[in-house]
Each structure stands twice: as structure tokens, then as C-alpha cells.
């Protein structure tokens, strides 16, 4: 995934109680993704926020 040419290989994914998964955002570093996941998790909802590394394309 890219945003105006920037590589954003770290994803925050929300998983709900039924196992449905949705991408919340993409970030340049794992630390940024963890910060966002922690921020969302602190809201107290029952969803689970996961950090995943996006598949990168080799050129």
C-alpha cells in the first residue's frame, strides 16, 4: 500500500466479536501502528486491534 509514493507497510486491523476483520489504517512504522492501536483500544470497546505487516512487492 502506498500514499503518494510513501511505503506504509504496517497495518492496524480491527477484529470484532464475530471474527470480521477491517483495516483501520496503514502506517510507516510499527511504532506508529502500535500507538494507533493502543489509542483505539483505550476507548474500551470489545473489538480487538491487531498489528500486521502488509505483504510487500519485490520489484
N, C-alpha and C positions, 0 to 999 in steps of 0.2 A: 504494500500500500504506500502511496506517496501523496504528499500535499505540496503542490507547487515544486516538485522535484526533491523534496526532503524525504529521507527514508524514515518511516515510522514503524519499526519492527515489533514494538511491544503493545499488546492489546489488553484492554480491560474488558472482560466478558461477564455479563450478569447471568446467573442461573437461578430460575425461580423454583418454587416448590414442586412443580410438575416436570422438572428437568429440561424445560425450554431454555435455550441459550441465545443471548443477544449481545452483539458487540456494542459496547458503550463508547469506546474511543480508542484511538491509536496514539502512541507516544514514542518519542525518540529514544528515551532511556527507560530501563526497568524501574529506576527510582521514581521517575515521573508517573509511571503507570501505578506503582505501589502507593504513591501519595494520593492519587485519584481514587483508587480502590478503598483506601483507608477512609478517605473523606466520605465516600458513598456509604461505606459500612457503618460509619459512626451515626448515621441517621436513624438506625435502629430497625430498619425493615428486615424481613426474613430472607431476602434474597442473598445469595452467595456471590461475591465478586472474586473473579479469578484473574490471574495474570498469565498471559500466554505469549509466546514468541511466534510471530507470523512467519509463515514459510517464505523464505527469501529466494528470489530468482537468480540463478547464476547466468551471467551473460558472456 
